């Protein structure tokens, strides 16, 4: 399973982001927001960049921060400040002016790339051929370090490879299945400390690690909730699926806005006496909204699977439920993949939240 999850993420992105023009917006401050299946940044971005897609390629300079998510991510131009990237494959080829936060199936800091701040990286395979200037924390299944890290470094992986060209200018703390040979300690300009090794790296794990995260109770509860939701509001489910199919870029932007704006808004309301009930209500409804977003993406994925298998439309209620159940199983297995499961969950929730919001606004405007 570990060998195929980058392509699985690309498949999920392609399903949730059907072929449609890229949705783009630019604010007065120069911030740029892009979403679509294929996203290429071909013009310099003066402010922040937020981009999502099955494939995202940054080809021109970003003046401030960049937040990018997708199946395949290529950073081929400098980012002025922080870079946050999550996807199936993440490749950083140019300089990052401040900190790097990256997660993916494969994360590669390429030769010639320089992160001027600190690095926090998680992935199945993490390869650092470039330079990270102010220390790093790296977690993965395999970590290959052939570049340089300036500052204290923490490495946690089942397998750690230090190439001859690797240099760590600071203390090294590591956890791995095998102890690093003392001959490599000269590549570390500081103290080397081996941390506690997880039991699963010592051959004591029973069964497959990814499948051990598969929770039948979660799948059953989501299935029951989805069936009830579809029985009570079939037109709403159909409307949300139409919104997700017709305006993928817009639903992603709206979904991201809702996901990250509701909690701080609730807190702002709660600091005032008058807004306290509103703040509590928002916090109570927030988990429900996240669940509805996840269910909406599962229904949408089920519909796409039905279309892929060329099922006659409209689908009967029984077939809709069957494909919905199949999509829940696919999502649950994908969520079990270490590190990247969180990205898949985020993508599903964001897409679903945006679908509900766009459908509701359309419904209000049309009466």
Buried (B, 14 or more C-beta within 10 A) or exposed (E): BBEEBBBBBBBBBBBBBBEBEBBBEBEEEBBBBBBBBEBBBEEEBBBBBBBBBBBBBBEBBBBBBBBBBBBBBBBBBBBBBBBBBBBBBBBBBBBBBBBBBBBBBBBBBBEEBBBBBBBBBBBBBBBBBBBBBBBBBBBBBBBBBBBBBBBBBBBBBBBBBBBEEBBBBBBBBBBBBEEBEEEBEEBBEBEBEEEEBBEEBEEEEEEEBBEEBBEEEEBEEBBEBBBEBBEEEEEBBBBBBBBBBEBBBBBBBBBBBBBEEBEEBBEEBBEEEEBEEBBEEBBEEBEEBBBBBBBBBBBBBBBBBBBEEEBEEEBEEEBBBBBBBBBBEBBBBBBBBBBBBBBBBBBBBBBBBBBBBBBBEBEEEEE
